[in-house]
Amino acid sequence: MSPHLYKERKGGPPALAVISDNLRSNAVHRSEIPSTAYVIWAFGTLISSPLPIYFFLRPLSPRQRNIGAVVIGMIALGLWIGLKKITG
């Protein structure tokens, strides 16, 4: 699919645009829709999360910051492992 078609769309999440275009062209089977949506969502979450995490951790004490960083790191690791498992 050419990239200019995404610019023509008005509204709607890009993930749904990718999935619907793949379904229309029979490039992806219906059973692969959840994994495709998960990969797009997880990748977007991992890419867009550093700045909000910084603002979340900034007002905390150093000990709370370390605990929060470990928890957030475990969540990011879980997303990354899920991506690797799905994408191979």
Contact map, one row per residue, 1 for C-alpha under 8 A:
1110100000000000000010000000000000000000000000000000000000000000000000000000000000000000
1111100000000000000000000000000000000000000000000000000000000000000000000000000000000000
1111111000000000000000000000000000000000000000000000000000000000000000000000000000000000
0111111100000000000000000000000000000000000000000000000000000000000000000000000000000000
1111111110000000000000000000000000000000000000000000000000000000000000000000000000000000
0011111110000100100000000000000000000000000000000000000000000000000000000000000000000000
0011111111000000000000000000000000000000000000000000000000000000000000000000000000000000
0001111111000000000000000000000000000000000000000000000000000000000000000000000000000000
0000111111110000000000000000000000000000000000000000000000000000000000000000000000000000
0000001111110000000000000000000000000000000000000000000000000000000000000000000000000000
0000000011111000000000000000000000000000000000000000000000000000000000000000000000000000
0000000011111101100000000000000000000000000000000000000000000000000000000000000000000000
0000000000111111100000000000000000000000000000000000000000000000000000000000000000000000
0000010000011111110000000000000000000000000000000000000000000000000000000000000000000000
0000000000001111111000000000000000001001100000000000000000000000000000000000000000000000
0000000000011111111100000000000000001000000000000000000000000000000000000000000000000000
0000010000011111111110000000000000000000000000000000000000000000000000000000000000000000
0000000000000111111111000000000000000000000000000000000000000000000000000000000000000000
0000000000000011111111100000000010011000000000000000000000000000000000000000000000000000
0000000000000001111111110000000000000000000000000000000000000000000000000000000000000000
1000000000000000111111111000000000000000000000000000000000000000000000000000000000000000
0000000000000000011111111111000000000000000000000000000000000000000000000000000000000000
0000000000000000001111111111110000000000000000000000000000000000000000000000000000000000
0000000000000000000111111110000000000000000000000000000000000000000000000000000000000000
0000000000000000000011111110000000000000000000000000000000000000000000000000000000000000
0000000000000000000001111111100000000000000000000000000000000000000000000000000000000000
0000000000000000000001111111100000000000000000000000000000000000000000000000000000000000
0000000000000000000001100111110110000000000000000000000000000000000000000000000000000000
0000000000000000000000100111111110000000000000000000000000000000000000000000000000000000
0000000000000000000000100001111110000000000000000000000000000000000000000000000000000000
0000000000000000000000000000111111000000000000000000000000000000000000000000000000000000
0000000000000000000000000001111111110000000000000000000000000000000000000000000000000000
0000000000000000001000000001111111111000000000000000000000000000000000000000000000000000
0000000000000000000000000000001111111100000000000000000000000000000000000000000000000000
0000000000000000000000000000000111111110000000000000000000000000000000000000000000000100
0000000000000000001000000000000111111111000000000000000000000000000000000000000000000000
0000000000000011001000000000000011111111100000000000000000000000000000000000000000000000
0000000000000000000000000000000001111111110000000000000000000000000000000000000000100000
0000000000000000000000000000000000111111111000000000000000000000000000000000000000100110
0000000000000010000000000000000000011111111100000000000000000000000000000000000000000000
0000000000000010000000000000000000001111111110000000000000000000000000000000000000000000
0000000000000000000000000000000000000111111111000000000000000000000000000000001100100000
0000000000000000000000000000000000000011111111100000000000000000000000000000000000100000
0000000000000000000000000000000000000001111111110000000000000000000000000000000000000000
0000000000000000000000000000000000000000111111111000000000000000000000000000000000000000
0000000000000000000000000000000000000000011111111100000000000000000000000001001000000000
0000000000000000000000000000000000000000001111111100000000000000000000000000000000000000
0000000000000000000000000000000000000000000111111110000000000000000000000000000000000000
0000000000000000000000000000000000000000000011111111100000000000000000000000000000000000
0000000000000000000000000000000000000000000001111111110000000000000000000000000000000000
0000000000000000000000000000000000000000000000011111111000000000000000000000000000000000
0000000000000000000000000000000000000000000000001111111100000000000000000000000000000000
0000000000000000000000000000000000000000000000001111111110000000000000000000000000000000
0000000000000000000000000000000000000000000000000111111111000000000000000000000000000000
0000000000000000000000000000000000000000000000000011111111100000000000000000000000000000
0000000000000000000000000000000000000000000000000001111111110000000000000000000000000000
0000000000000000000000000000000000000000000000000000111111110000100110000000000000000000
0000000000000000000000000000000000000000000000000000011111110000100000000000000000000000
0000000000000000000000000000000000000000000000000000001111111000000000000000000000000000
0000000000000000000000000000000000000000000000000000000111111111100000000000000000000000
0000000000000000000000000000000000000000000000000000000000111111100000000000000000000000
0000000000000000000000000000000000000000000000000000000000011111110000000000000000000000
0000000000000000000000000000000000000000000000000000000000011111111000000000000000000000
0000000000000000000000000000000000000000000000000000000000011111111100000000000000000000
0000000000000000000000000000000000000000000000000000000011011111111110000000000000000000
0000000000000000000000000000000000000000000000000000000000000111111111000000000000000000
0000000000000000000000000000000000000000000000000000000000000011111111100000000000000000
0000000000000000000000000000000000000000000000000000000010000001111111110000000000000000
0000000000000000000000000000000000000000000000000000000010000000111111111000000000000000
0000000000000000000000000000000000000000000000000000000000000000011111111100000000000000
0000000000000000000000000000000000000000000000000000000000000000001111111110000000000000
0000000000000000000000000000000000000000000000000000000000000000000111111111000000000000
0000000000000000000000000000000000000000000000000000000000000000000011111111100000000000
0000000000000000000000000000000000000000000000000000000000000000000001111111110000000000
0000000000000000000000000000000000000000000000000000000000000000000000111111111000000000
0000000000000000000000000000000000000000000001000000000000000000000000011111111100000000
0000000000000000000000000000000000000000000000000000000000000000000000001111111110000000
0000000000000000000000000000000000000000000000000000000000000000000000000111111111000000
0000000000000000000000000000000000000000010001000000000000000000000000000011111111100000
0000000000000000000000000000000000000000010000000000000000000000000000000001111111110000
0000000000000000000000000000000000000000000000000000000000000000000000000000111111111000
0000000000000000000000000000000000000000000000000000000000000000000000000000011111111100
0000000000000000000000000000000000000110011000000000000000000000000000000000001111111110
0000000000000000000000000000000000000000000000000000000000000000000000000000000111111111
0000000000000000000000000000000000000000000000000000000000000000000000000000000011111111
0000000000000000000000000000000000100010000000000000000000000000000000000000000001111111
0000000000000000000000000000000000000010000000000000000000000000000000000000000000111111
0000000000000000000000000000000000000000000000000000000000000000000000000000000000011111
